[in-house]
Amino acid sequence: MTATDQQPLGSPFSAATTCEDIVNGLDLSGRTAVVTGGYSGLGLETTRALTAAGARVIVPARRPDVASTALQGVANCEVIPMDLADLSGVRTAAAHISERLDRLDLLMAVAGVMATPERRVGPGWEGQLTANHFGHFTLACELYPLLAAAGGARVVVNSSAGHTLTDIRWHDPHFRTGYDKWLAYGQAKTANALFAAHLDALGRGDGVRAFALHPGKIITGLQREMTLRAQIDRGWVDEDGNVIGDGFKTPSQGAATGLWAATSPLLDDRGGLYLEDCDVARVSSPDTPMDDGGVRAYAVAPDAAARLWDLSLAATGATPIMR
């Protein structure tokens, strides 16, 4: 990916596009997808749309009982236990998936946490970086042979405009010197974008292409760690919890960009790109407000993506992807 690649393609879709618009007329029969977080919010919309188009979907879930209830009536869907913050459990889930499949067409990294209180997991890692990045990184590495076997797989990673809050804090990625929940979230979202960029660089020879995206502003379970008052004060919702924020999308509209990334022929022979509103985003300048869209150059920089990949491999012990 170069800066000149990070330009809109003239997609026929927009911020108002829904999941139903994306999959209308698509036949995904014979395709298999793994959708993390595929039982709530944007993930649930993604699962429903993929299965409606004929795909088989596996949903790794931290709360498998809740997932099974949420997905009742959704055909061709299977729930397996997995907690992204528990890398041993991620490997177990990946092994289970590998035993059941001989190929994987889509890996949709939708699950995530936002602005959580300080949590230490594993060997003292910062919790948002672990759940949002290290967990998905490990899952993708362990499932890579299945992706390569598909001969045209796509990996779609939900980042966020929150990445504009900070680059990777190379000097202190785990906030040993003081925790800030929003900077921790922003760093994790930058990590998501860089992860997709380097996965694409490694995987394109096997036909594995990867994309990161900003789904838009949507009220879902992602805000569960925020109080109602905090959401009111930010102008997102009213006193009754109704969404009133300017430019907010419905969950179906929020999931549409990920589905577009997974299925659009406009993205054939492309990858390593950051997407928004069902198109490729432009690179934004450092002083561009978060809500004005675009991707910061540091979140798609190849050298930084390679550096984060090496850091993640060393930290997680995930199976390396050989190019």
C-alpha positions in Angstrom: 0.0 0.0 0.0 1.2 3.5 -0.9 -0.3 6.9 0.0 -1.7 7.1 -3.6 -3.7 3.9 -3.0 -5.4 5.4 0.0 -8.0 7.2 -2.2 -11.7 6.7 -2.7 -12.6 4.4 -5.5 -16.0 5.8 -6.4 -18.0 3.1 -4.6 -21.8 3.1 -5.4 -22.4 2.9 -1.6 -22.2 5.5 1.1 -22.5 6.2 4.8 -26.3 5.5 4.5 -25.7 2.1 3.1 -27.1 -0.9 5.1 -26.0 -4.5 5.4 -29.1 -5.4 3.3 -27.9 -3.1 0.6 -24.5 -4.8 0.5 -25.6 -8.4 0.3 -28.6 -7.8 -1.9 -28.2 -10.2 -4.9 -25.0 -11.7 -3.4 -24.7 -15.5 -3.3 -22.1 -16.5 -0.7 -23.0 -20.2 -0.7 -20.0 -22.4 -0.1 -18.2 -19.5 1.7 -17.2 -19.8 5.4 -16.6 -16.8 7.7 -15.4 -16.4 11.2 -16.9 -13.3 12.9 -15.6 -12.3 16.3 -18.2 -10.6 18.3 -20.7 -12.0 15.9 -23.6 -12.1 18.4 -24.0 -8.4 19.3 -24.0 -5.0 17.8 -22.2 -4.7 14.5 -21.1 -8.3 14.7 -24.6 -9.6 14.9 -25.6 -7.5 11.9 -22.6 -9.0 10.1 -23.5 -12.6 11.0 -27.1 -12.1 9.9 -26.2 -10.6 6.6 -23.6 -13.2 5.7 -25.8 -16.1 6.6 -28.7 -14.5 4.7 -26.5 -14.5 1.6 -25.7 -18.2 2.1 -22.4 -18.2 4.0 -21.6 -20.5 6.9 -20.5 -18.4 9.9 -18.6 -19.4 13.0 -18.9 -17.0 15.9 -16.2 -17.2 18.6 -17.8 -15.8 21.8 -16.6 -14.8 25.2 -20.2 -15.5 26.4 -21.2 -18.5 24.4 -24.6 -18.9 26.2 -25.5 -15.3 25.4 -24.3 -15.7 21.8 -26.4 -18.8 21.3 -29.5 -17.0 22.6 -28.8 -14.0 20.4 -28.3 -16.2 17.3 -31.4 -18.4 17.8 -33.1 -18.7 14.4 -30.0 -17.7 12.4 -29.3 -20.6 10.1 -25.9 -22.0 9.2 -24.2 -20.5 12.3 -22.1 -22.1 15.0 -20.9 -20.6 18.3 -17.6 -21.6 19.9 -16.1 -20.3 23.2 -13.3 -17.8 23.0 -12.1 -14.8 25.0 -9.8 -12.5 23.0 -7.9 -11.5 26.1 -7.0 -15.1 26.9 -4.5 -16.1 24.2 -4.4 -19.7 25.3 -8.2 -19.8 24.7 -7.7 -18.1 21.4 -5.3 -20.9 20.3 -7.8 -23.5 21.5 -10.6 -21.9 19.5 -8.3 -21.7 16.4 -7.4 -25.3 16.8 -11.1 -26.2 17.0 -11.9 -24.2 13.9 -8.9 -25.8 12.0 -10.2 -29.3 12.9 -13.5 -28.5 11.3 -12.5 -26.6 8.2 -10.2 -27.1 5.3 -10.4 -23.4 4.2 -11.6 -20.1 5.5 -12.8 -17.4 3.2 -13.5 -14.5 5.6 -12.1 -13.5 8.9 -14.1 -10.6 10.3 -12.4 -9.1 13.4 -15.4 -7.1 14.8 -15.3 -7.7 18.5 -13.7 -5.0 20.7 -13.7 -3.0 23.9 -13.6 0.8 24.3 -12.5 3.2 27.0 -12.4 0.5 29.8 -11.1 1.0 33.3 -7.5 0.0 33.7 -7.2 -3.8 33.4 -4.1 -5.9 33.4 -4.2 -9.3 31.6 -1.7 -12.0 30.9 1.8 -10.9 32.0 0.5 -7.4 32.9 -0.5 -6.3 29.4 -2.9 -3.4 29.0 -6.4 -4.8 28.5 -7.6 -2.8 25.5 -4.5 -3.5 23.4 -4.7 -7.2 24.3 -8.4 -7.7 23.5 -8.6 -5.5 20.5 -5.2 -6.3 18.9 -3.2 -9.2 20.4 -6.2 -11.5 20.5 -7.1 -10.9 16.8 -3.5 -11.0 15.8 -3.1 -14.4 17.4 -6.3 -15.7 15.9 -5.3 -14.6 12.4 -1.9 -16.1 12.7 -3.2 -19.4 13.9 -5.9 -19.5 11.2 -3.6 -18.3 8.4 -3.2 -21.8 6.8 -7.0 -21.9 6.3 -7.0 -18.4 4.8 -4.2 -19.3 2.4 -6.0 -22.5 1.4 -9.0 -20.4 0.3 -7.2 -18.8 -2.6 -8.8 -15.4 -2.2 -9.6 -14.9 1.4 -10.2 -11.5 3.0 -9.5 -10.4 6.6 -11.5 -7.4 7.7 -10.4 -5.6 10.9 -12.6 -3.1 12.7 -10.5 -0.1 13.6 -12.0 3.3 14.4 -11.6 7.0 13.9 -10.4 6.7 17.5 -7.0 5.8 16.0 -6.5 9.6 15.5 -6.1 9.9 19.3 -2.6 8.5 19.2 0.1 6.6 17.3 1.5 3.4 18.9 3.2 4.4 22.2 6.4 2.6 21.4 8.0 3.8 24.6 5.2 2.5 26.8 2.5 0.5 24.9 1.1 -0.9 28.2 0.8 2.4 30.0 3.2 1.4 32.8 3.7 5.1 33.6 0.0 6.1 33.9 -3.2 4.9 32.4 -5.5 6.9 30.1 -8.5 4.9 28.9 -9.0 7.0 25.7 -5.4 7.0 24.7 -5.4 3.2 25.3 -8.4 2.8 23.1 -6.8 5.0 20.4 -3.6 3.0 20.5 -5.5 -0.2 20.1 -7.4 1.1 17.1 -4.1 2.3 15.5 -2.8 -1.2 16.1 -5.8 -2.7 14.3 -5.1 -0.6 11.2 -1.3 -1.4 11.2 -2.1 -5.1 11.8 -4.3 -5.2 8.6 -1.6 -3.4 6.6 1.2 -5.8 7.4 -1.0 -8.9 7.2 -1.9 -7.8 3.7 1.8 -7.4 2.9 2.6 -10.9 4.1 -0.5 -12.6 2.7 -1.0 -11.2 -0.7 1.2 -13.8 -2.3 -1.3 -16.4 -1.0 -4.3 -14.4 -2.1 -5.0 -13.3 1.4 -5.9 -9.6 1.5 -6.6 -7.5 4.6 -8.4 -4.3 5.3 -9.1 -2.1 8.3 -12.0 0.2 8.6 -13.9 2.8 10.6 -17.5 1.7 10.9 -18.8 5.1 11.9 -20.4 6.4 15.1 -22.9 3.9 16.4 -24.3 3.2 19.8 -23.9 -0.5 20.5 -22.7 -2.6 23.4 -19.2 -1.2 22.7 -20.1 1.7 25.1 -21.0 -0.6 27.9 -18.1 0.6 30.0 -19.3 4.2 29.8 -22.0 5.6 32.1 -25.2 7.1 30.6 -24.1 10.4 32.0 -20.8 10.3 30.1 -22.7 9.5 26.9 -25.1 12.4 27.5 -22.3 14.8 28.3 -20.7 13.9 24.9 -23.9 14.6 23.1 -24.4 11.1 22.0 -27.7 10.2 23.7 -30.5 12.0 25.6 -31.6 11.4 29.2 -33.6 8.4 28.1 -30.7 6.8 26.2 -32.0 7.7 22.7 -29.4 8.4 20.1 -29.3 12.1 19.3 -25.7 12.6 18.2 -25.0 14.2 14.8 -23.9 11.7 12.1 -24.6 8.5 14.1 -25.4 5.4 12.1 -27.7 2.5 12.8 -26.0 -0.8 13.6 -26.9 -2.0 10.1 -25.3 1.0 8.5 -22.3 0.6 10.8 -21.7 -3.0 9.7 -22.0 -2.2 6.0 -18.4 -1.1 5.5 -17.1 -4.3 6.9 -19.4 -6.3 4.6 -18.4 -4.2 1.7 -14.7 -4.9 2.5 -15.5 -8.6 2.6 -17.3 -8.8 -0.7 -16.8 -5.9 -3.0 -15.2 -6.7 -6.4 -13.9 -3.1 -6.4 -11.3 -4.4 -3.8 -10.1 -7.3 -5.9 -6.3 -7.2 -6.2 -6.3 -4.5 -3.5 -5.4 -4.6 0.2 -3.7 -3.0 3.2 -6.2 -0.2 3.0 -8.2 1.7 5.6 -11.9 2.1 4.7 -14.8 4.2 5.8 -18.4 4.7 4.6 -18.1 1.8 2.1 -15.1 3.3 0.3 -11.4 3.8 0.7 -10.5 6.7 3.0 -8.2 9.5 2.3 -5.1 10.2 4.4 -5.9 12.9 6.8 -3.6 15.7 8.1 -2.6 15.7 11.8 -4.9 18.6 12.6 -8.0 17.1 10.9 -10.8 16.7 13.5 -11.7 13.0 14.2 -15.2 13.4 12.9 -14.1 14.7 9.6 -12.9 11.2 8.5 -9.8 9.9 6.9 -6.8 7.9 8.2 -3.7 9.2 9.8 -0.5 8.4 7.9 1.0 6.7 11.0 -1.8 4.1 11.0 -1.0 2.9 7.5 2.8 3.3 7.5 4.5 0.1 6.3 7.5 0.5 8.5 5.4 1.0 11.6 3.2 -1.9 10.6 6.2 -4.2 10.3 7.5 -3.0 13.7 4.2 -3.7 15.4 4.0 -7.1 13.8 7.4 -8.0 15.2 6.4 -6.7 18.6 3.2 -8.7 18.5 4.9 -11.9 17.5 7.4 -11.5 20.3 4.7 -10.8 22.8 2.2 -13.4 21.9 4.3 -16.3 20.5 1.8 -16.6 17.7 2.7 -18.8 14.7 4.7 -16.7 12.3 3.4 -16.2 8.8 6.1 -17.0 6.3 6.3 -15.0 3.1 
